Amino acid sequence: MTIKKHIPNTITSMNLLCGVMATACAFGGQLSLAAILIVAGAVFDFFDGFVARALGVSGPMGKELDSLADNISFGLAPAAIYSTYIKWYLTGDYEAPLSSMTASEITLAAAPLIMGVFAGLRLAKFNIDTRQTESFLGLTTTATGLFTASLIWMLPGNEDFFRAYMTPTVTIVMVAVFCGLLVSEIPMFSLKVKHWTWSGNELKVILLTVGLLSIIILGMGGIAFTIALYTIFSIVKAIIVKGKKGGDA
């Protein structure tokens, strides 16, 4: 076995390591560091597949390892961030011991962890779904993780804004929406560019332009806005396509 066969799995393992560290940091109250590690995991997640295809060494082990890494980095780690955020919101302390919290507060803080389960369900579904070769059905775990990392990156210095608008109830509802999107059958339009003409690439060009501007204006926080816009575009497009098919029937 040549060493090149191990390169993609090594990169995937780095994604997994980032996810494990991000989860530990999130539960430890280091939310900004957890966000950085999730983004780092996404970078490794992009390059493992790219390198595997370039070297021609794709295999079933790499596919399974990739799903495991994604579940930790973009499922459990973001869930841990939301859990710790709610704990901070309720107690004012990222590292408040559970013994200092009431049963209802513990329940609220634990609720977002269900997102890790739905991320696992989404990945298991993806692995056996032959329809998702060119595009995705449902929001990807990577997008969910990056949205969370981007959102929580804006917390330092904006605590009053978050306290006013991102209450535990809002946070849990947002997590529930993510859980639904992860396992949904909503077609998410592909960002792959197959030609350089305007026709057929309208949504992609608009999304990338707005996304770039939002990142320039908001910094890392612009990633969350871009992913939210991508999700809305995909849902609207799916509704329009379904309407046209219904009209032609």
MIDREN-597504 format. One record per residue: x, y, z of N, C-alpha, C in turn. Coordinates in steps of 0.1 Angstrom, whole numbers, padded with zeros to 4 digits, always signed. Layout:
XYZXYZXYZ ...
//
This chain:
+0009-0012+0000+0000+0000+0000+0009+0012+0000 +0007+0021-0010+0016+0033-0011+0011+0043-0001 +0020+0052+0002+0017+0063+0012+0006+0072+0007 +0005+0074-0006-0005+0084-0011-0019+0079-0008 -0022+0067-0005-0035+0062-0002-0039+0067+0012 -0029+0070+0020-0032+0075+0034-0034+0090+0035 -0030+0097+0024-0030+0112+0025-0045+0117+0027 -0054+0113+0018-0068+0119+0020-0074+0115+0034 -0072+0103+0039-0077+0100+0052-0070+0107+0063 -0058+0111+0061-0050+0119+0071-0057+0133+0072 -0060+0138+0060-0066+0152+0060-0080+0151+0066 -0088+0140+0063-0101+0138+0070-0099+0137+0085 -0089+0130+0089-0087+0129+0103-0084+0142+0110 -0078+0151+0103-0075+0165+0108-0089+0172+0110 -0098+0170+0100-0112+0175+0102-0118+0170+0115 -0117+0157+0117-0122+0150+0129-0116+0156+0141 -0103+0158+0141-0096+0164+0152-0101+0178+0155 -0103+0186+0145-0108+0199+0147-0122+0199+0153 -0130+0189+0149-0143+0188+0155-0143+0184+0169 -0134+0175+0173-0133+0170+0187-0128+0182+0195 -0118+0190+0191-0113+0201+0198-0124+0212+0199 -0131+0214+0188-0142+0224+0188-0153+0221+0198 -0156+0208+0199-0166+0204+0209-0162+0206+0223 -0149+0203+0225-0143+0205+0239-0143+0220+0242 -0139+0228+0233-0138+0242+0235-0152+0248+0237 -0162+0243+0230-0175+0249+0231-0181+0246+0245 -0179+0233+0250-0184+0230+0263-0176+0237+0274 -0164+0241+0270-0155+0248+0280-0157+0263+0280 -0167+0267+0272-0170+0282+0271-0161+0290+0262 -0152+0283+0254-0144+0290+0244-0151+0290+0231 -0161+0298+0229-0170+0297+0217-0163+0303+0205 -0155+0313+0206-0148+0319+0195-0138+0309+0189 -0130+0302+0198-0121+0292+0194-0127+0281+0188 -0139+0277+0193-0147+0266+0187-0151+0269+0173 -0155+0282+0171-0159+0286+0158-0147+0285+0148 -0135+0290+0152-0123+0289+0144-0120+0274+0140 -0121+0265+0149-0119+0251+0147-0129+0245+0137 -0141+0250+0138-0151+0245+0129-0148+0249+0114 -0144+0262+0113-0140+0267+0100-0127+0259+0095 -0118+0256+0104-0106+0249+0100-0110+0235+0095 -0120+0229+0102-0125+0215+0099-0131+0216+0085 -0138+0227+0081-0144+0228+0068-0134+0229+0057 -0123+0235+0060-0112+0236+0051-0106+0222+0048 -0103+0215+0059-0099+0201+0057-0109+0192+0050 -0122+0195+0053-0133+0187+0046-0133+0189+0031 -0130+0202+0027-0129+0205+0013-0117+0198+0006 -0106+0198+0012-0094+0193+0006-0093+0178+0006 -0099+0171+0016-0098+0156+0016-0104+0150+0003 -0116+0155-0001-0122+0149-0013-0114+0154-0025 -0109+0166-0025-0102+0171-0037-0089+0163-0039 -0082+0161-0028-0069+0153-0029-0072+0139-0033 -0083+0133-0027-0086+0119-0030-0089+0117-0045 -0096+0127-0051-0099+0126-0065-0086+0128-0074 -0078+0138-0069-0066+0141-0076-0056+0129-0077 -0056+0122-0065-0046+0111-0064-0053+0098-0069 -0066+0098-0071-0073+0086-0076-0073+0075-0066 -0075+0079-0053-0074+0069-0042-0087+0069-0034 -0099+0073-0040-0111+0073-0032-0115+0059-0028 -0121+0057-0016-0124+0044-0012-0135+0044-0001 -0141+0033+0002-0152+0032+0012-0148+0037+0026 -0135+0034+0030-0131+0039+0043-0131+0054+0044 -0126+0060+0033-0126+0075+0033-0140+0081+0034 -0149+0074+0027-0163+0079+0028-0169+0078+0042 -0167+0067+0048-0172+0065+0062-0165+0074+0072 -0152+0076+0070-0144+0085+0079-0148+0099+0078 -0151+0103+0065-0156+0116+0062-0169+0119+0069 -0178+0110+0069-0191+0112+0075-0190+0113+0090 -0181+0105+0096-0179+0105+0110-0173+0119+0114 -0163+0123+0107-0157+0136+0109-0167+0148+0108 -0175+0147+0097-0185+0158+0095-0195+0158+0106 -0199+0147+0111-0209+0146+0122-0204+0153+0135 -0191+0151+0137-0185+0157+0149-0183+0172+0147 -0176+0176+0136-0173+0189+0133-0184+0199+0130 -0194+0193+0123-0205+0202+0118-0219+0198+0124 -0219+0188+0133-0231+0184+0140-0230+0186+0155 -0221+0178+0161-0220+0179+0175-0213+0192+0180 -0203+0197+0173-0196+0209+0178-0206+0221+0177 -0213+0223+0166-0223+0234+0166-0233+0233+0177 -0238+0220+0179-0248+0218+0189-0243+0222+0203 -0230+0219+0205-0223+0222+0218-0222+0237+0220 -0220+0244+0209-0220+0259+0209-0233+0265+0213 -0244+0260+0207-0257+0265+0210-0261+0261+0225 -0257+0250+0229-0259+0245+0243-0252+0255+0253 -0240+0257+0251-0232+0266+0260-0237+0280+0259 -0241+0285+0247-0247+0298+0245-0259+0300+0254 -0268+0290+0254-0280+0291+0262-0276+0291+0277 -0266+0283+0281-0262+0283+0295-0257+0297+0299 -0249+0303+0290-0244+0317+0292-0256+0327+0293 -0266+0325+0285-0277+0334+0284-0285+0333+0298 -0286+0321+0303-0294+0319+0315-0287+0323+0328 -0274+0320+0328-0266+0322+0340-0256+0333+0340 -0253+0338+0328-0242+0348+0327-0228+0343+0328 -0227+0329+0328-0214+0323+0329-0213+0311+0320 -0203+0312+0311-0201+0301+0301-0198+0288+0308 -0191+0289+0319-0187+0277+0326-0195+0274+0339 -0207+0278+0340-0215+0276+0351-0217+0261+0353 -0215+0256+0365-0217+0241+0368-0232+0238+0367 -0235+0226+0363-0249+0222+0362-0256+0222+0376 -0248+0221+0387-0254+0221+0400-0259+0234+0404 -0255+0245+0396-0260+0258+0399-0272+0262+0391 -0276+0253+0382-0288+0255+0373-0300+0247+0378 -0311+0253+0375-0324+0245+0378-0326+0235+0367 -0335+0226+0370-0338+0215+0360-0343+0220+0347 -0351+0231+0347-0356+0237+0335-0345+0243+0327 -0336+0250+0334-0324+0256+0327-0315+0245+0320 -0313+0234+0327-0305+0223+0322-0312+0218+0310 -0325+0216+0310-0333+0211+0299-0331+0220+0287 -0333+0233+0289-0331+0243+0278-0317+0242+0272 -0307+0241+0280-0293+0241+0276-0290+0228+0268 -0297+0217+0272-0294+0204+0266-0301+0202+0253 -0312+0210+0251-0321+0208+0239-0313+0209+0226 -0304+0218+0224-0297+0220+0211-0289+0207+0207 -0285+0199+0217-0277+0187+0214-0284+0178+0204 -0297+0179+0203-0304+0170+0193-0299+0172+0179 -0293+0184+0176-0288+0187+0163-0277+0177+0159 -0269+0172+0169-0259+0162+0165-0265+0149+0160 -0277+0146+0166-0284+0134+0161-0289+0135+0147 -0295+0147+0144-0300+0149+0131-0289+0150+0120 -0278+0156+0124-0266+0156+0115-0262+0142+0112 -0262+0133+0121-0259+0119+0119-0269+0112+0110 -0281+0115+0111-0292+0110+0103-0290+0115+0088 -0287+0128+0087-0285+0134+0074-0273+0127+0067 -0262+0125+0074-0251+0119+0068-0253+0104+0064 -0260+0097+0072-0263+0083+0069-0272+0082+0057 -0282+0091+0056-0291+0092+0045-0283+0096+0032 -0274+0105+0033-0266+0109+0021-0257+0098+0016 -0252+0090+0025-0243+0079+0021-0250+0068+0012 -0263+0067+0014-0270+0056+0007-0280+0062-0004 -0280+0075-0005-0289+0082-0015-0281+0085-0028 -0285+0078-0038-0278+0079-0051-0283+0092-0059 -0293+0099-0053-0298+0111-0060-0289+0123-0058 -0280+0122-0048-0273+0134-0044-0258+0134-0049 -0257+0132-0062-0244+0132-0068-0240+0146-0074 -0249+0153-0080-0247+0166-0085-0251+0177-0076 -0262+0175-0068-0267+0185-0059-0271+0178-0046 -0276+0186-0037-0280+0180-0024-0295+0181-0021 -0300+0171-0014-0313+0172-0008-0312+0175+0006 -0317+0187+0010-0316+0191+0024-0303+0199+0026 -0302+0206+0037-0290+0214+0040-0279+0205+0044 -0267+0208+0039-0255+0200+0043-0251+0203+0057 -0244+0193+0063-0239+0195+0077-0228+0206+0077 -0220+0207+0066-0210+0217+0065-0216+0231+0066 -0226+0233+0058-0233+0246+0058-0238+0249+0072 -0244+0239+0079-0249+0242+0092-0238+0245+0102 -0227+0239+0101-0216+0242+0110-0210+0255+0107 -0208+0259+0094-0203+0272+0091-0212+0283+0095 -0225+0281+0094-0235+0291+0098-0233+0294+0113 -0232+0283+0121-0231+0284+0135-0218+0291+0139 -0207+0287+0133-0194+0293+0136-0194+0308+0132 -0200+0312+0121-0201+0326+0117-0210+0334+0126 -0221+0328+0130-0230+0335+0139-0224+0338+0153 -0218+0328+0159-0213+0329+0172-0200+0338+0172 -0193+0339+0161-0182+0347+0160-0185+0362+0162 -0198+0366+0160-0202+0379+0162-0206+0382+0176 -0207+0372+0185-0211+0374+0198-0203+0384+0207 -0189+0382+0207-0181+0391+0215-0183+0406+0211 -0187+0414+0220-0189+0429+0217-0203+0432+0213 -0211+0421+0210-0225+0423+0207-0235+0416+0216 -0230+0414+0229-0238+0406+0238-0252+0412+0240 -0254+0425+0241-0267+0431+0243-0276+0428+0231 -0271+0428+0219-0279+0425+0207-0284+0410+0208 -0275+0401+0211-0278+0387+0212-0288+0384+0223 -0286+0391+0235-0296+0389+0246-0310+0394+0242 -0310+0404+0234-0323+0410+0230-0330+0401+0220 -0323+0396+0210-0329+0389+0199-0327+0374+0198 -0316+0369+0204-0314+0355+0203-0316+0348+0217 -0328+0348+0221-0332+0342+0234-0330+0327+0233 -0331+0320+0244-0331+0305+0244-0342+0299+0235 -0354+0305+0236-0365+0300+0227-0362+0302+0213 -0357+0314+0209-0353+0316+0195-0342+0306+0191 -0332+0304+0199-0321+0295+0196-0326+0281+0194 -0335+0276+0202-0340+0263+0201-0349+0261+0189 -0356+0272+0185-0364+0271+0173-0355+0271+0161 -0344+0279+0161-0335+0279+0150-0328+0265+0149 -0325+0259+0160-0319+0245+0159-0329+0236+0154 -0342+0237+0157-0352+0228+0152-0353+0230+0137 -0352+0242+0132-0353+0245+0118-0341+0238+0111 -0329+0239+0117-0318+0232+0111-0320+0217+0111 -0325+0212+0121-0327+0197+0122-0337+0193+0110 -0347+0201+0108-0356+0198+0097-0350+0199+0084 -0342+0210+0082-0335+0212+0069-0325+0201+0066 -0318+0196+0076-0308+0186+0074-0314+0173+0068 -0326+0169+0073-0331+0156+0068-0343+0158+0058 -0344+0171+0053-0355+0174+0044-0352+0169+0030 -0362+0169+0021-0361+0165+0007-0360+0178-0002 -0357+0189+0004-0357+0202-0003-0344+0202-0012 -0345+0203-0025-0333+0203-0034-0326+0217-0031 -0313+0215-0028-0305+0227-0026-0297+0229-0039 -0298+0240-0046-0292+0241-0059-0277+0241-0058 -0271+0234-0069-0257+0232-0069-0250+0245-0072 -0238+0247-0066-0230+0259-0068-0219+0256-0078 -0219+0244-0084-0209+0241-0095-0212+0249-0107 -0202+0255-0113-0203+0263-0125-0198+0255-0137 -0208+0251-0146-0205+0243-0157-0202+0251-0170 -0206+0263-0170-0204+0272-0181-0203+0287-0176 -0199+0296-0184-0196+0309-0179-0206+0320-0185 -0217+0315-0189-0228+0324-0194-0237+0327-0183 -0244+0339-0184-0254+0343-0174-0265+0334-0173 -0271+0330-0184-0283+0321-0184-0279+0308-0177 -0287+0305-0167-0285+0292-0159-0276+0294-0147 -0269+0306-0146-0261+0308-0135-0265+0320-0127 -0278+0325-0129-0282+0337-0123-0282+0337-0108 -0288+0326-0102-0288+0325-0087-0274+0324-0081 -0265+0317-0088-0251+0315-0083-0244+0328-0083 -0245+0336-0094-0238+0349-0095-0244+0358-0084 -0257+0359-0083-0263+0368-0072-0258+0364-0058 -0259+0351-0056-0255+0346-0042-0240+0349-0039 -0232+0346-0049-0217+0348-0047-0214+0363-0045 -0221+0371-0053-0219+0386-0052-0223+0391-0038 -0236+0388-0035-0241+0392-0022-0233+0386-0010 -0229+0374-0012-0221+0367-0001-0207+0374+0000 -0201+0378-0011-0188+0385-0010-0189+0398-0003 -0200+0406-0007-0202+0419-0001-0205+0418+0014 -0213+0408+0018-0216+0406+0032-0204+0402+0040 -0195+0394+0034-0183+0391+0042-0174+0403+0043 -0173+0411+0032-0165+0424+0033-0171+0433+0044 -0184+0434+0045-0190+0443+0054-0190+0437+0068 -0194+0424+0070-0196+0418+0083-0184+0410+0087 -0175+0408+0079-0164+0399+0082-0169+0384+0082 -0164+0376+0091-0167+0362+0092-0182+0361+0094 -0189+0371+0100-0203+0370+0102-0211+0370+0089 -0205+0374+0078-0212+0374+0066-0214+0360+0060 -0207+0350+0065-0209+0336+0061-0223+0332+0065 -0227+0335+0077-0241+0331+0082-0251+0337+0073 -0250+0350+0069-0260+0356+0061-0260+0350+0047 -0248+0346+0042-0248+0340+0028-0254+0326+0028 -0252+0318+0039-0258+0305+0040-0273+0306+0041 -0278+0316+0049-0292+0318+0051-0298+0322+0037 -0292+0330+0030-0296+0334+0017-0297+0322+0007 -0286+0314+0007-0286+0302-0001-0297+0293+0002 -0300+0291+0015-0312+0283+0019-0325+0288+0014 -0327+0301+0015-0339+0308+0010-0340+0306-0005 -0330+0309-0012-0330+0308-0027-0334+0294-0031 -0328+0284-0024-0331+0270-0027-0345+0266-0025 -0351+0271-0014-0365+0268-0010-0374+0274-0021 -0371+0287-0024-0380+0294-0033-0379+0288-0047 -0367+0284-0051-0365+0277-0064-0373+0264-0065 -0372+0257-0054-0379+0244-0053-0394+0245-0054 -0399+0256-0047-0414+0259-0048-0418+0263-0062 -0410+0271-0069-0413+0275-0082-0413+0263-0092 -0402+0255-0091-0401+0243-0099-0413+0233-0097 -0417+0231-0084-0428+0223-0081-0441+0228-0087 -0442+0242-0086-0454+0248-0091-0455+0246-0106 -0444+0247-0113-0444+0246-0128-0448+0232-0132 -0442+0222-0124-0445+0208-0127-0460+0205-0125 -0466+0211-0114-0480+0209-0111-0488+0216-0122 -0484+0227-0127-0491+0234-0138-0491+0226-0151 -0480+0219-0153-0479+0211-0166-0486+0198-0165 -0490+0194-0153-0496+0181-0151-0510+0181-0157 
//
